[in-house]
């Protein structure tokens, strides 16, 4: 430990858990010396100002604990994504103790990683490790999250392709019999592919015309109204056993992969750059273009933040123009505007 003066004030310095700590005491050297003695005593007792002794936990062990948490508390898709991110994070950090991994280390990883993968992929890995360290604090493994200052990369605007009415008709005309109801469901509800394929009749309330999504991407539930098109599809399927999947093979097993069938329908319809997720974009885009408020679209899509839904806001510009065109404040019923009078006087001069 040491007592020293810096910038006109007395400070003390000491090593704690392999880290050098400096504290400013004040203008009194005697007070700094007393503080030094007190801290020496508290270090000896292991009570330094309530600071938690760092546990020597390897990053790979934290990964094992976190994946158990992820499996129990996140959706299948999110858990799989965590596994992929952790597989990459283990390469540089696996055999290090978590208290030794610094924000600078993560910055180096971030900058090296961007040369190999997209910014979005790097950001997912950053989110994963930072959340792991948040949980480490919560579980008592760390006093604080030293990785919190590391910022994500700015990402380019997300891809957003939506189908026009004529394209929708062409796509439906070329869908196979088992695929067409699934596509119609996606277009009329905005549900994700996984939500549709995992939908059971227990999630469907035909009487009140509502679908309840209980296992969404962000691990929250939402209600989707059933419109006439969706109602017609559900009634035509005829199966209403609670445990039964809505879209399934004759043996009751759900469809697991419709990618090939969808791609074939897109190709036969001669559509370009269309993925199944674009049906969700189509649902949201046509709602906005038909004047549905963006907050209501957010609820239907199940976005946690409005920022996710705001990507569709530019599509409402025509509606805004139509609304403004209904106004006509071209003149006053009372006295004539002085500016107009002045301009008229100049013109008559």
QUINOR-V787628 format. One record per backbone hydrogen bond with DSSP energy under -0.5 kcal/mol. CO is the residue of the C=O (numbers start at 1). NH is the residue of the N-H. Records with the same first field share a line. If there is no record, write none. Layout:
CO = NH  NH
This chain:
2 = 13
4 = 11
6 = 9
9 = 6
10 = 25  26
11 = 4
12 = 23
13 = 2
14 = 21
16 = 19
19 = 16
21 = 14
23 = 12
26 = 10
27 = 29
28 = 32
29 = 33
30 = 34
31 = 35
32 = 36
33 = 37
34 = 38
35 = 39
36 = 40
37 = 41
38 = 42
39 = 43
40 = 44
41 = 45
42 = 46  47
43 = 46
47 = 49  50
48 = 51
55 = 57
57 = 98
58 = 62
59 = 63
60 = 64
61 = 65
62 = 66
63 = 67
64 = 68
65 = 69
66 = 70
67 = 71
68 = 72
69 = 73
70 = 74
75 = 79
76 = 80
77 = 81
78 = 82
79 = 83
80 = 84
81 = 85
82 = 86
83 = 87
84 = 88
85 = 89
86 = 90
88 = 91  92
89 = 93
90 = 94
93 = 96
94 = 60
96 = 59
97 = 100  101
98 = 101
100 = 102
102 = 106
103 = 107
104 = 108
105 = 109
106 = 110
107 = 111
108 = 112
109 = 113
110 = 114
112 = 115
113 = 116  117
118 = 122
119 = 123
120 = 124
121 = 125
122 = 126
123 = 127
124 = 128
125 = 129
126 = 130
127 = 131
128 = 132
129 = 133
130 = 134
131 = 135
132 = 136
133 = 137
134 = 138
135 = 139
136 = 141  142
137 = 140
141 = 55
144 = 146
145 = 148
147 = 150
160 = 162
164 = 168
165 = 169
166 = 170
167 = 171
168 = 172
169 = 173
170 = 174
171 = 174
172 = 175
176 = 179  180
177 = 181
179 = 183
180 = 184
181 = 185
182 = 186
183 = 187
184 = 188
185 = 189
186 = 190
192 = 196
193 = 197
194 = 198
196 = 199
199 = 246
200 = 203
201 = 204
203 = 212
204 = 206
205 = 209  210
209 = 226
210 = 205
211 = 213  224
212 = 214
213 = 222
216 = 219
220 = 216
222 = 213
224 = 211
225 = 227
227 = 231
228 = 232
229 = 233
230 = 234
231 = 235
232 = 236
233 = 237
234 = 238
241 = 201  244
242 = 202
244 = 201
246 = 248
247 = 255
249 = 252
252 = 245
253 = 249
258 = 262
259 = 263
260 = 264
261 = 265
262 = 266
263 = 267
264 = 268
265 = 269
266 = 271
267 = 270
275 = 278
276 = 279
277 = 280  281
278 = 282
279 = 283
280 = 284
281 = 285
282 = 286
283 = 287
284 = 288
285 = 289
286 = 290
287 = 292
288 = 291
293 = 296  297
294 = 298
295 = 299
296 = 300
297 = 301
298 = 302  303
305 = 308  309
306 = 309  310
308 = 311
309 = 312
310 = 313
312 = 315
313 = 316
314 = 317
316 = 320
317 = 321
318 = 322
319 = 323
320 = 324
321 = 325
322 = 326
323 = 326
324 = 327
328 = 330
337 = 341
338 = 342
339 = 343
340 = 344
341 = 345
342 = 346
343 = 347
344 = 348
345 = 349
